[in-house]
């Protein structure tokens, strides 16, 4: 049965659920690209290490690579709860499947705009969980994952505002 996730309040999220192992260089790329492009820091959880900080952030954070059909390589605990998936399933998901079929063209236009401009901080759109539950994300920031040499490695998004639609 598909239910609206009962998100645990931050920062009291159970520490027994540790972040999954993710390549530390990819996590640094998410954080450093965001800072480089927006001049802002990603939200910080009460932790000194980046994996835990991103995992416990008070906003959903997702990232995908540059494959011809980009696949998510990261989703934090809030994103996984919203999309109704575990980390293993989410990181096999082509990112286009996070939107309904009729909204994928809108999503493609958004990603083209991000590719051109580096980042946007005003995105709103409908997303769909694994079980079919729909929700609208609002005021999302989407940015290119660009290393210090200027090479693009994918795109990431962060949002703290969403509305269940069903």
JOGI-V661852 format. One record per helix or strand. SS is the DSSP state (H for helix, E for strand). FROM is the first residue (numbers start at 1). TO is the last residue. If there is no record, write none. Layout:
ss | from | to
SS | FROM | TO
SS | FROM | TO
//
This chain:
ss | from | to
H | 24 | 38
H | 50 | 55
E | 60 | 64
E | 71 | 75
H | 77 | 83
H | 87 | 90
E | 94 | 94
H | 95 | 98
H | 101 | 117
E | 119 | 128
E | 134 | 146
E | 152 | 159
E | 161 | 164
//
